[in-house]
Amino acid sequence: MKIVHISDLHYGISEHHNKSVERKIRDIASHHPSHLVITGDLTNTGREKEYKGISEILKRYGFFEASRLTVVPGNHDLYMQFFAHFKTPESLYRKFAGVRKYLGLMVNYRLKKYRKDLNHFKSYFQASFEGVITSRGNLCGYPFLKILDEKTAIIGIDSNQLPGIARNPACSNGVCDMQDYRALDLLLTEHPMKGKCIIAAMHNYLYSYEQVVKMSSKIFARFMATRKYERYIELFEKHHVNIVLHGHYHFNDEYYVGHKKKIRVLNGGGSRWGKWHEIDTCDPVA
Ligand SMILES: [Fe+2]
């Protein structure tokens, strides 16, 4: 099965940008992949107009049903309501009002609001969730397992962290908290995918803090970090995951994680400028 992976399309940046996103999807469709995986930040600010725009494009080119499309949410799909307060004229007073409102939202953002945002994201791609398997402890359907054919299974993971002044002040951190950990472990224990190529799809990355510092800066590494990401790696090793797909850090990359075995990781974060990743699950080194 030929699977294409892209990420971080940020539909909604500008009219010009939206046209280039459509060109990319059209280009991908012309290569006739069996399945498309998009690992978050499909929209730039999570507004209705953007969700409608990107979901219509995907539908137009045949990436709509569960057999053709898998999506996981990125922080821009869920949290950009926070940043909207800074999109005002640059007067000092307005900036101050924006910061106050931002902090107010942070303090009041709870699991209930998060569920609402997650369900809002899912509502635009509902058909792609048809028939997925979930387990106890899942949050609005994540993590899920989707069996594509006798050789291929995809795990959809929501790796975003809840916003909070201390835990996630810039709304850009990821995490594998204990609830995610248990739900994922239970799902893969109850449904072992032996003999299949298992692909995990998530938004946040598996680079270590030191790696990101080397590639950018300490500030960037801190605000973009996936907290407790080692837990994901531990579970991926335990349940024989073959490939991990993610985005978030905006460049295309391929690297390996794991201690007992090497797991291939593809970063599709630069999809909106660069090429996409293509995986053939019949390939023994997939
Ligand atoms: Fe992004």
Residues whose N, C-alpha, C, O or C-beta is under 5 A from the ligand:
A	BS01	LIG	D8 D41 H248
